[in-house]
Structures are given as structure tokens and as C-alpha cells.
Amino acid sequence: MLKGISPLISPSLLKLLCEMGHGDEIVFGDAHFPGHSIGPLVLRADGIRAADLLRAIQPLFELDSYAQPVYMMAPVRGDTLNPEVEQSYRDALQYTGPIERLARGDFYRRAAQAHAVVMTSETAQYGNIILKKGVTPPA
């Protein structure tokens, strides 16, 4: 255990977040996300809801301020979004900016190019999110 680091963040996730550079993207996939077949490195965060994990990484992870930093999946025709899912992610990240919604296929293609996928136990429909890492401000 480290002081100031949430116990929800595994050593592997902490290392991965540290290794990411400006512009690298990380996917936090829900329990149904095909992370293992997408392609990049996959870490498991079993038993942890996405918003809880986002809240845990928020103090450590700077969102990109030069490009669109947050993406979520758009609903398939006929489905509706639960606005509480997006709001819980916004609250966890303390983020008020735009969230770009990508069609399912576009989301999967973008996820395949990400630095890594973190598989959570999130069960909310359309509970996947991609974050683009920014530059840590000077101390």
C-alpha cells in the first residue's frame, strides 16, 4: 500500500498509468466489453465499478487539454442511454467538458489502438469510456 493511492488501483494499473505518455489512450471497459479480443494490453479490475475506478485514478491522471480527452459509446439504434452513467463518470473524473460519442464499431476501432484496456465489473449499458492522457502540470 502507498499513502495517497487508492487501494482500488492495482500495482499493474499504477505502473501502466505511469508508463502512458501525452496523447496515449486508456479504455475502461464494462463487464461485457470484448477487451481480450480487441488487441492491446488488458488489465483486470474485477469486482470494481467503472466510476469507482475513475474516481481512484482522477488525482493521478491528467486529461488531455489539447485534444478531445473523453469518448464513450453511442447507443445502437433503438437503445436509449441512461444519463446517470455519463454523469457518474463526469463526477468521478471531475470533468465538465465535452464527451464525444462514437458508434460501436468506431469505439472498438479506437479501443484497439489504445495503450491498454482495463476490464471493470461495470454492468451499466454503454458503460465503456476512453480517456486520453494529458501533460501533468508543473509543480
Salt bridges, closest charged atoms under 4 A:
GLU19 OE2 - LYS15 NZ 2.34
ASP24 OD2 - HIS115 ND1 3.88
GLU25 OE2 - ARG110 NH2 2.84
GLU25 OE2 - LYS132 NZ 2.87
ASP46 OD1 - ARG44 NH2 2.73
ASP52 OD1 - ARG55 NH1 3.30
ASP64 OD2 - HIS22 NE2 3.27
GLU86 OE2 - ARG90 NE 2.92
GLU86 OE1 - ARG101 NH2 2.93
ASP106 OD1 - ARG109 NH2 2.66
GLU122 OE2 - ARG49 NH2 2.76
